[in-house]
């Protein structure tokens, strides 16, 4: 094999696999490093259905980014590292603090420590970060202009005052697209670890003279995402519930919104960052550029599955959740020429068609919710009578 590989950490995750596909289609040799976390891949991982892994340009190594010895095994002949490996999940991060810090911060530090102290051929680092580093992100105030509200307080949640207010005049604000220069204000441990990753990578690669590209992903979804993990991916959670005719419970009033971006668009953006020099030393949002409410997502999925499950609003909330968020894509469009190709409707059609081919996973959300309730990270006193949507 040629000595010019692209290493993808977390390479057997659904973003990693889609990125690998995008790169091998352009003739790149790819090495996938993954620890096959049971929360994502199951207790006994089954990779037999993944045809992409049989591609002659792909290698696989099982290993943990937190293990310093793994880097000497995987970095030989690697010219670019795409660092995707991370623990994900806002809610879980609030009580598994060491785990998230060890993997996200420690694993990144381990990579950078190797680059600083050993001979290698790495000429670029591409980091997967998250829109969560913005916290609530950007809002527009009629009186004060562009503002960045702080994390919503527990008293606001308890009073069901869902919408943020202007931090200056305390009047109503409306969500607007968040640009990369927006104030960062992590509202969860997960978000704090992603911002720490950014700082570590920026500082270390600058000192080492290695170009870096940082991508802040919005809510990534698509075929291949884990249907086992109850802490991330509301599309996976809702799909499992719908297929079992279970009630879908919407937090807050269901009108919180996110920027849902299909994994194939994300992979294309990452490939552009790897193969183009135009994005070096830049940080980019990657999203659809449009907000969609959680309630709308639930109904769009219900329509596609043609199942009569109830969709209800409970008024429950989780500390650390943001209200709204969607990406300003001006920078990535200007520098990398990236424009998302997959509409939400097409993406959901593809996602649902794929889900129908998968086994129905047990609904693990109740167990995850109990973990939050036991630690006071979720409302115990939400309305007992849920309102049907």
C-alpha positions as CSV (number, residue, x, y, z in Angstrom):
1,X,0.0,0.0,0.0
2,X,1.2,3.5,-0.7
3,X,2.7,5.6,2.1
4,X,0.3,8.5,2.0
5,X,-2.7,7.5,4.2
6,X,-5.5,9.5,5.7
7,X,-6.2,8.3,9.3
8,X,-9.7,8.7,10.5
9,X,-10.1,8.2,14.3
10,X,-13.6,7.0,15.3
11,X,-13.5,5.7,11.7
12,X,-16.1,3.0,12.2
13,X,-18.7,5.5,13.4
14,X,-21.3,6.6,10.8
15,X,-19.6,9.9,10.1
16,X,-16.2,8.2,9.9
17,X,-17.5,5.5,7.4
18,X,-19.2,8.1,5.2
19,X,-16.0,10.2,5.2
20,X,-14.0,7.2,4.3
21,X,-16.4,6.5,1.4
22,X,-16.0,10.1,0.2
23,X,-12.2,9.9,0.3
24,X,-11.7,6.5,-1.4
25,X,-14.0,7.6,-4.2
26,X,-11.3,10.2,-4.9
27,X,-8.5,7.5,-4.8
28,X,-7.3,8.2,-1.2
29,X,-6.0,5.4,1.0
30,X,-7.7,5.5,4.4
31,X,-6.9,3.9,7.7
32,X,-9.8,3.6,10.2
33,X,-9.0,3.6,13.9
34,X,-11.9,2.8,16.3
35,X,-12.3,1.3,19.8
36,X,-15.8,-0.1,18.8
37,X,-17.5,1.4,21.9
38,X,-20.4,-1.0,22.9
39,X,-22.7,2.0,23.5
40,X,-22.5,2.7,19.8
41,X,-21.7,-0.6,18.2
42,X,-23.3,-3.1,20.6
43,X,-21.7,-5.6,22.9
44,X,-20.7,-7.8,20.0
45,X,-20.0,-5.5,17.0
46,X,-21.1,-6.8,13.6
47,X,-19.4,-5.1,10.7
48,X,-20.1,-7.8,8.2
49,X,-22.8,-5.7,6.4
50,X,-20.4,-2.8,5.7
51,X,-19.3,-3.3,2.2
52,X,-17.1,-0.2,2.3
53,X,-14.8,-2.0,4.7
54,X,-13.9,-4.5,1.9
55,X,-12.6,-1.7,-0.3
56,X,-8.9,-2.3,-1.2
57,X,-8.0,1.3,-0.2
58,X,-9.3,0.8,3.4
59,X,-7.4,-0.6,6.4
60,X,-8.9,-1.0,9.9
61,X,-7.1,-0.9,13.3
62,X,-8.9,-1.5,16.6
63,X,-7.5,0.8,19.3
64,X,-8.2,3.6,21.7
65,X,-7.1,7.2,21.1
66,X,-6.4,7.5,24.8
67,X,-3.7,4.8,24.6
68,X,-0.4,6.5,23.8
69,X,1.0,3.3,22.3
70,X,-1.7,3.3,19.6
71,X,-0.2,6.3,17.7
72,X,3.1,4.5,16.9
73,X,1.0,1.7,15.3
74,X,-1.3,3.9,13.2
75,X,0.7,7.1,12.2
76,X,3.3,5.4,10.1
77,X,2.8,6.7,6.5
78,X,-0.1,9.0,7.5
79,X,-0.2,12.4,5.9
80,X,-3.5,13.7,7.4
81,X,-5.4,12.9,10.6
82,X,-9.1,13.3,10.6
83,X,-9.9,13.3,14.4
84,X,-13.5,12.2,14.8
85,X,-13.2,10.0,17.9
86,X,-15.2,11.4,20.8
87,X,-17.8,10.6,23.4
88,X,-21.0,12.3,22.3
89,X,-24.2,13.1,24.2
90,X,-25.0,16.3,26.0
91,X,-27.0,14.7,28.8
92,X,-24.8,11.8,29.6
93,X,-21.7,14.1,29.7
94,X,-23.2,15.9,32.7
95,X,-22.7,12.9,35.0
96,X,-19.9,10.9,33.2
97,X,-17.5,13.9,33.4
98,X,-14.3,11.9,33.7
99,X,-15.2,9.7,30.8
100,X,-16.0,12.6,28.5
101,X,-12.9,14.5,29.5
102,X,-10.6,11.5,29.3
103,X,-11.7,10.6,25.8
104,X,-12.3,13.9,24.2
105,X,-9.6,16.0,25.8
106,X,-7.2,13.3,26.8
107,X,-7.4,11.4,23.5
108,X,-6.8,14.6,21.6
109,X,-3.9,15.5,23.9
110,X,-2.4,12.0,23.4
111,X,-2.4,12.5,19.6
112,X,-0.8,15.9,19.8
113,X,1.7,14.7,22.4
114,X,2.8,12.1,19.9
115,X,3.1,14.6,17.1
116,X,5.2,16.9,19.3
117,X,7.6,14.2,20.4
118,X,8.0,11.7,17.6
119,X,9.0,11.6,14.0
120,X,6.0,11.5,11.6
121,X,4.8,12.6,8.2
122,X,1.5,14.2,9.3
123,X,1.0,17.4,7.3
124,X,-2.6,18.3,8.3
125,X,-5.0,17.7,11.2
126,X,-8.8,18.0,10.6
127,X,-10.8,18.1,13.8
128,X,-14.5,17.4,14.2
129,X,-15.9,19.8,16.7
130,X,-19.5,20.7,17.5
131,X,-22.0,23.6,17.3
132,X,-22.5,23.0,21.0
133,X,-19.4,25.2,21.7
134,X,-21.7,28.2,21.0
135,X,-24.2,27.4,23.8
136,X,-27.4,29.1,22.8
137,X,-25.6,30.8,19.9
138,X,-26.8,33.9,18.0
139,X,-30.1,35.7,18.5
140,X,-31.4,39.0,17.2
141,X,-32.8,41.6,19.5
142,X,-35.0,44.4,18.1
143,X,-33.3,46.9,20.4
144,X,-29.7,45.6,20.9
145,X,-29.0,43.8,17.6
146,X,-26.9,40.6,17.5
147,X,-26.7,39.1,21.0
148,X,-25.6,35.8,22.6
149,X,-27.9,34.8,25.5
150,X,-26.4,32.8,28.4
151,X,-27.5,29.3,29.2
152,X,-31.1,29.1,30.4
153,X,-31.4,28.9,34.1
154,X,-33.2,26.2,36.1
155,X,-35.7,28.7,37.3
156,X,-36.6,29.5,33.7
157,X,-37.0,25.8,32.9
158,X,-39.1,25.3,36.0
159,X,-41.4,28.2,35.0
160,X,-41.6,26.8,31.5
161,X,-40.1,30.0,30.1
162,X,-38.5,28.2,27.2
163,X,-37.3,31.1,25.1
164,X,-34.0,32.9,25.9
165,X,-34.2,36.7,26.4
166,X,-31.8,39.5,25.5
167,X,-28.9,39.6,28.0
168,X,-28.8,43.4,27.7
169,X,-32.4,44.6,27.8
170,X,-34.2,41.3,28.7
171,X,-36.6,41.6,25.9
172,X,-37.8,38.9,23.5
173,X,-35.2,37.7,20.9
174,X,-35.4,35.5,17.8
175,X,-32.9,32.9,16.8
176,X,-30.6,33.8,13.9
177,X,-27.8,31.9,12.0
178,X,-24.8,31.5,14.2
179,X,-21.4,32.5,12.5
180,X,-18.1,31.1,13.5
181,X,-17.0,34.3,15.1
182,X,-19.9,34.1,17.6
183,X,-19.1,34.0,21.3
184,X,-18.4,30.5,22.6
185,X,-20.3,29.6,25.7
186,X,-20.5,25.8,26.4
187,X,-23.6,24.8,28.3
188,X,-22.6,21.1,28.9
189,X,-19.6,19.1,29.8
190,X,-19.6,17.6,26.3
191,X,-19.6,21.1,24.8
192,X,-16.7,22.1,27.1
193,X,-14.6,19.2,26.0
194,X,-15.2,20.0,22.3
195,X,-14.1,23.6,22.9
196,X,-11.0,22.3,24.8
197,X,-10.3,20.0,21.8
198,X,-10.3,23.1,19.5
199,X,-7.9,25.0,21.7
200,X,-5.5,22.1,22.1
201,X,-5.4,21.5,18.4
202,X,-5.1,25.1,17.4
203,X,-2.2,25.8,19.9
204,X,-0.3,22.6,19.3
205,X,-0.5,22.5,15.5
206,X,0.5,26.2,15.3
207,X,3.6,25.4,17.4
208,X,4.3,22.4,15.3
209,X,3.8,24.1,11.9
210,X,1.0,21.7,10.9
211,X,-2.1,23.1,9.2
212,X,-5.4,22.5,10.9
213,X,-9.1,22.7,9.8
214,X,-11.8,22.6,12.4
215,X,-15.4,21.7,11.6
216,X,-18.3,22.5,13.9
217,X,-20.9,20.0,13.1
218,X,-24.6,20.7,13.6
219,X,-27.1,17.8,14.2
220,X,-25.8,15.1,11.9
221,X,-28.2,12.3,10.9
222,X,-28.4,9.6,8.2
223,X,-28.1,6.0,7.2
224,X,-25.7,4.1,9.4
225,X,-26.1,6.1,12.6
226,X,-26.3,4.1,15.8
227,X,-29.8,2.9,16.7
228,X,-28.5,1.6,20.0
229,X,-27.3,4.8,21.7
230,X,-30.1,6.5,23.8
231,X,-28.0,9.6,24.4
232,X,-27.6,11.0,20.9
233,X,-29.6,11.2,17.8
234,X,-33.2,12.1,18.3
235,X,-34.0,10.6,14.9
236,X,-32.7,7.2,16.0
237,X,-34.6,7.5,19.3
238,X,-37.9,8.5,17.7
239,X,-37.5,5.8,15.0
240,X,-37.1,3.1,17.5
241,X,-40.1,4.3,19.5
242,X,-42.3,4.6,16.4
243,X,-41.5,1.1,15.2
244,X,-42.7,-0.2,18.6
245,X,-45.8,2.0,18.6
246,X,-44.5,3.8,21.7
247,X,-45.4,7.3,22.6
248,X,-42.9,10.0,21.5
249,X,-42.3,12.4,24.4
250,X,-41.2,15.9,23.4
251,X,-39.2,17.9,25.9
252,X,-40.1,21.6,26.7
253,X,-42.9,22.5,24.3
254,X,-41.5,20.7,21.3
255,X,-40.7,23.9,19.5
256,X,-36.9,23.8,20.3
257,X,-35.1,23.7,17.0
258,X,-31.9,22.3,15.5
259,X,-30.0,22.3,12.2
260,X,-30.3,18.8,10.8
261,X,-27.6,18.0,8.3
262,X,-27.3,14.7,6.3
263,X,-24.1,12.7,6.9
264,X,-23.2,12.6,3.2
265,X,-23.0,16.4,3.2
266,X,-20.9,16.3,6.3
267,X,-18.5,13.8,4.8
268,X,-18.2,15.9,1.6
269,X,-17.3,18.9,3.7
270,X,-14.6,17.0,5.6
271,X,-13.2,15.6,2.4
272,X,-12.9,19.2,1.0
273,X,-11.1,20.2,4.2
274,X,-8.7,17.3,3.8
275,X,-7.9,17.7,0.1
276,X,-8.0,21.5,-0.3
277,X,-5.5,23.9,1.0
278,X,-8.1,26.8,1.0
279,X,-9.5,25.9,4.4
280,X,-6.2,25.6,6.3
281,X,-6.2,27.5,9.6
282,X,-10.0,27.9,9.5
283,X,-13.0,27.0,11.6
284,X,-16.2,26.1,9.7
285,X,-19.8,25.5,10.6
286,X,-21.2,22.4,8.8
287,X,-25.0,22.2,8.6
288,X,-28.0,22.7,6.4
289,X,-28.3,26.4,7.3
290,X,-32.0,26.0,8.4
291,X,-33.7,25.3,11.7
292,X,-36.3,22.6,12.2
293,X,-38.3,22.1,15.3
294,X,-38.2,18.8,17.2
295,X,-42.0,18.5,16.9
296,X,-41.8,18.8,13.1
297,X,-39.1,16.1,13.0
298,X,-41.3,13.8,15.0
299,X,-44.3,14.3,12.7
300,X,-42.2,13.9,9.5
301,X,-40.9,10.6,10.8
302,X,-44.3,9.5,11.9
303,X,-45.7,10.2,8.5
304,X,-43.0,8.2,6.8
305,X,-43.3,5.2,9.0
306,X,-47.1,5.4,8.8
307,X,-47.5,4.4,12.4
308,X,-50.2,5.8,14.8
309,X,-48.0,6.4,17.8
310,X,-48.9,9.4,19.9
311,X,-46.7,12.5,20.0
312,X,-47.0,14.3,23.2
313,X,-45.5,17.4,24.9
314,X,-44.6,16.7,28.6
315,X,-43.0,20.0,29.6
316,X,-39.9,18.0,30.8
317,X,-36.5,19.5,30.3
318,X,-32.8,18.6,30.6
319,X,-30.3,21.0,32.1
320,X,-27.6,21.9,29.5
321,X,-30.0,21.7,26.5
322,X,-30.1,24.7,24.2
323,X,-33.3,26.2,22.8
324,X,-32.4,26.9,19.2
325,X,-29.4,26.7,16.9
326,X,-28.6,26.8,13.2
327,X,-25.5,27.5,11.2
328,X,-24.3,30.4,9.2
329,X,-22.6,28.7,6.2
330,X,-21.1,31.8,4.6
331,X,-17.5,31.0,5.5
332,X,-17.4,27.4,4.3
333,X,-19.2,28.4,1.1
334,X,-16.7,31.1,0.4
335,X,-13.5,29.1,1.2
336,X,-14.4,25.5,0.3
337,X,-17.3,26.0,-2.1
338,X,-19.5,23.8,0.2
339,X,-23.2,23.9,-0.2
340,X,-25.4,21.1,1.3
341,X,-27.0,18.9,-1.3
342,X,-29.5,16.8,0.7
343,X,-32.8,18.4,1.7
344,X,-34.4,17.4,4.9
345,X,-37.2,15.6,3.1
346,X,-34.8,13.6,0.9
347,X,-32.5,12.9,3.9
348,X,-35.4,11.6,6.0
349,X,-36.7,9.4,3.1
350,X,-33.2,7.8,2.9
351,X,-32.9,7.5,6.6
352,X,-36.3,5.8,7.1
353,X,-35.7,3.4,4.2
354,X,-32.5,2.3,5.8
355,X,-34.0,2.0,9.3
356,X,-36.6,-0.3,7.9
357,X,-33.8,-2.7,7.0
358,X,-32.4,-2.8,10.6
359,X,-33.5,-4.8,13.6
360,X,-35.7,-3.0,16.1
361,X,-33.6,-2.0,19.1
362,X,-35.0,-1.9,22.6
363,X,-36.1,1.5,23.7
364,X,-33.4,2.5,26.1
365,X,-34.5,6.1,26.6
366,X,-36.4,5.4,29.8
367,X,-33.2,4.0,31.4
368,X,-31.2,7.0,30.2
369,X,-33.9,9.4,31.6
370,X,-33.8,7.7,35.0
371,X,-30.0,8.3,35.1
372,X,-30.7,12.0,34.6
373,X,-33.5,12.1,37.1
374,X,-31.4,10.4,39.8
375,X,-28.8,13.1,39.5
376,X,-31.2,16.1,39.4
377,X,-30.3,16.9,35.8
378,X,-33.9,16.6,34.6
379,X,-37.2,17.9,35.8
380,X,-39.0,15.6,38.3
381,X,-42.1,17.8,38.5
382,X,-43.0,18.1,34.8
383,X,-46.7,18.1,33.9
384,X,-48.3,14.7,34.4
385,X,-50.9,15.4,31.8
386,X,-49.1,15.5,28.5
387,X,-50.6,17.6,25.7
388,X,-51.1,15.7,22.4
389,X,-49.7,17.3,19.2
